[in-house]
Amino acid sequence: MKHTKLAPNANYTKEWEGYMKSWKIRKTQKAKKRVARQTPSIPSNPHPKPVILNDFSLQEIKIAALKHTMSLFPCFKEVKA
């Protein structure tokens, strides 16, 4: 072969389109990615959320029978049941 000419008699058998990466598979890839985004992923190690997120209420402390004073814990609020 001289210079950069293509090889003559190129024999594309055995469904050569499947072996080549081309723009034709872009439509399929786009659809797969869209479906993957829409399905929510399940976390591998889910942790249950605690019932109490930040502070304990006064009622919860009374139930737990802990001694406290309002001056030591200003974040507590009176809960009327």
Backbone as CSV, one residue per row, in Angstrom:
resi,resn,N_x,N_y,N_z,CA_x,CA_y,CA_z,C_x,C_y,C_z
1,MET,0.844,-1.190,0.000,0.000,0.000,0.000,0.876,1.236,0.000
2,LYS,0.482,2.176,-0.778,1.221,3.424,-0.806,0.478,4.455,0.036
3,HIS,1.229,5.188,0.787,0.734,6.319,1.565,-0.363,5.890,2.542
4,THR,-1.455,6.654,2.595,-2.486,6.383,3.598,-3.792,5.915,2.972
5,LYS,-3.688,5.181,1.927,-4.898,4.692,1.274,-5.510,3.558,2.094
6,LEU,-6.804,3.375,1.957,-7.498,2.324,2.684,-7.153,0.947,2.127
7,ALA,-7.266,-0.045,2.969,-7.005,-1.414,2.530,-8.114,-1.850,1.584
8,PRO,-7.756,-2.401,0.443,-8.789,-2.839,-0.492,-9.462,-4.117,-0.015
9,ASN,-10.624,-4.362,-0.553,-11.390,-5.568,-0.261,-11.641,-5.747,1.240
10,ALA,-12.128,-4.733,1.876,-12.445,-4.848,3.301,-13.629,-5.791,3.455
11,ASN,-13.455,-6.828,4.245,-14.475,-7.856,4.389,-15.138,-7.695,5.758
12,TYR,-16.303,-7.067,5.787,-17.028,-6.858,7.042,-18.069,-7.964,7.184
13,THR,-17.698,-9.029,7.871,-18.624,-10.129,8.097,-18.912,-10.237,9.586
14,LYS,-19.764,-11.156,9.937,-20.148,-11.422,11.322,-20.682,-10.163,12.014
15,GLU,-21.581,-9.497,11.358,-22.236,-8.314,11.933,-21.205,-7.330,12.478
16,TRP,-20.430,-6.760,11.610,-19.324,-5.885,11.988,-19.789,-4.655,12.745
17,GLU,-21.065,-4.267,12.583,-21.554,-3.083,13.293,-21.555,-3.299,14.805
18,GLY,-21.728,-4.553,15.233,-21.714,-4.849,16.657,-20.343,-4.728,17.290
19,TYR,-19.295,-4.874,16.487,-17.935,-4.797,17.011,-17.391,-3.371,17.022
20,MET,-18.052,-2.470,16.342,-17.566,-1.089,16.256,-18.404,-0.183,17.149
21,LYS,-17.741,0.764,17.764,-18.441,1.746,18.586,-18.808,2.922,17.684
22,SER,-20.066,3.186,17.571,-20.492,4.252,16.676,-21.625,5.040,17.309
23,TRP,-22.096,6.010,16.600,-23.150,6.885,17.108,-24.495,6.172,17.178
24,LYS,-24.611,5.003,16.574,-25.890,4.312,16.540,-26.317,3.800,17.913
25,ILE,-25.351,3.531,18.789,-25.703,3.013,20.107,-26.018,4.132,21.090
26,ARG,-25.852,5.374,20.678,-26.082,6.512,21.574,-27.536,6.559,22.041
27,LYS,-28.452,6.251,21.166,-29.870,6.303,21.509,-30.202,5.286,22.597
28,THR,-29.628,4.101,22.505,-29.852,3.067,23.511,-29.223,3.446,24.840
29,GLN,-27.999,3.990,24.801,-27.321,4.411,26.027,-28.105,5.507,26.723
30,LYS,-28.643,6.427,25.946,-29.413,7.535,26.506,-30.653,7.018,27.235
31,ALA,-31.326,6.048,26.645,-32.526,5.488,27.271,-32.178,4.732,28.552
32,LYS,-31.065,3.982,28.551,-30.650,3.234,29.742,-30.314,4.176,30.888
33,LYS,-29.603,5.255,30.589,-29.234,6.218,31.630,-30.466,6.897,32.207
34,ARG,-31.436,7.177,31.376,-32.657,7.839,31.840,-33.431,6.939,32.804
35,VAL,-33.539,5.668,32.465,-34.233,4.717,33.332,-33.479,4.554,34.649
36,ALA,-32.155,4.519,34.587,-31.348,4.364,35.801,-31.499,5.567,36.725
37,ARG,-31.640,6.754,36.159,-31.831,7.951,36.987,-33.197,7.955,37.642
38,GLN,-34.203,7.461,36.948,-35.559,7.526,37.468,-35.805,6.501,38.571
39,THR,-35.136,5.369,38.530,-35.314,4.377,39.584,-34.474,4.784,40.783
40,PRO,-35.081,4.910,41.965,-34.312,5.336,43.132,-33.369,4.228,43.585
41,SER,-32.179,4.624,43.948,-31.209,3.631,44.402,-31.461,3.294,45.865
42,ILE,-31.325,2.034,46.207,-31.531,1.570,47.575,-30.196,1.658,48.301
43,PRO,-30.148,2.323,49.455,-28.871,2.402,50.170,-28.437,1.028,50.665
44,SER,-27.136,0.785,50.632,-26.640,-0.537,51.004,-26.748,-0.793,52.497
45,ASN,-26.691,0.263,53.306,-26.754,0.094,54.752,-27.677,1.165,55.329
46,PRO,-29.002,0.993,55.254,-29.895,2.045,55.740,-29.879,2.148,57.262
47,HIS,-29.862,3.372,57.751,-29.886,3.620,59.184,-31.244,4.207,59.559
48,PRO,-31.895,3.684,60.591,-33.178,4.261,60.997,-32.969,5.632,61.622
49,LYS,-33.873,6.543,61.317,-33.779,7.884,61.887,-34.257,7.851,63.336
50,PRO,-33.588,8.565,64.222,-34.039,8.591,65.609,-35.333,9.387,65.747
51,VAL,-36.133,9.030,66.735,-37.396,9.724,66.963,-37.117,11.146,67.425
52,ILE,-36.143,11.303,68.309,-35.782,12.623,68.824,-34.526,13.061,68.093
53,LEU,-34.606,14.186,67.401,-33.475,14.601,66.594,-32.454,15.407,67.395
54,ASN,-32.904,16.401,68.169,-31.941,17.277,68.825,-32.006,17.207,70.345
55,ASP,-33.037,17.793,70.935,-33.123,17.910,72.388,-34.253,17.037,72.931
56,PHE,-34.166,16.776,74.220,-35.225,16.053,74.906,-36.200,17.056,75.508
57,SER,-37.464,16.724,75.507,-38.450,17.599,76.133,-38.508,17.303,77.630
58,LEU,-39.142,18.191,78.383,-39.241,18.035,79.831,-40.039,16.784,80.184
59,GLN,-41.060,16.501,79.399,-41.888,15.326,79.648,-41.074,14.035,79.479
60,GLU,-40.214,13.998,78.490,-39.394,12.812,78.268,-38.398,12.604,79.407
61,ILE,-37.892,13.696,79.958,-36.953,13.583,81.082,-37.679,13.105,82.328
62,LYS,-38.911,13.575,82.532,-39.684,13.115,83.687,-39.985,11.630,83.575
63,ILE,-40.262,11.176,82.393,-40.523,9.757,82.188,-39.256,8.948,82.477
64,ALA,-38.128,9.455,82.083,-36.866,8.759,82.314,-36.397,8.882,83.757
65,ALA,-37.088,9.661,84.562,-36.788,9.842,85.982,-35.383,10.389,86.208
66,LEU,-35.013,11.379,85.426,-33.725,12.040,85.612,-33.932,13.317,86.417
67,LYS,-33.026,13.596,87.314,-33.109,14.823,88.090,-32.444,15.937,87.289
68,HIS,-33.130,17.068,87.224,-32.571,18.188,86.483,-33.122,19.490,87.052
69,THR,-32.523,20.542,86.673,-33.030,21.875,87.006,-33.103,22.682,85.725
70,MET,-34.003,23.625,85.687,-34.179,24.428,84.487,-32.975,25.324,84.226
71,SER,-32.218,25.666,85.264,-31.056,26.523,85.055,-29.922,25.766,84.349
72,LEU,-29.820,24.472,84.607,-28.779,23.697,83.945,-29.128,23.390,82.488
73,PHE,-30.421,23.254,82.213,-30.855,22.915,80.865,-31.828,23.969,80.345
74,PRO,-31.328,25.102,79.843,-32.246,26.137,79.345,-32.930,25.759,78.027
75,CYS,-32.444,24.715,77.375,-33.036,24.342,76.089,-34.363,23.605,76.266
76,PHE,-34.674,23.111,77.477,-35.915,22.384,77.702,-37.101,23.335,77.750
77,LYS,-38.196,22.874,77.210,-39.418,23.674,77.207,-40.497,22.893,77.935
78,GLU,-41.375,23.619,78.567,-42.492,22.978,79.277,-43.433,22.347,78.256
79,VAL,-43.741,21.089,78.449,-44.662,20.379,77.570,-45.897,20.052,78.375
80,LYS,-47.029,20.589,77.926,-48.289,20.332,78.623,-48.994,19.189,77.916
81,ALA,-49.226,18.132,78.636,-49.844,16.957,78.038,-51.351,17.006,78.182
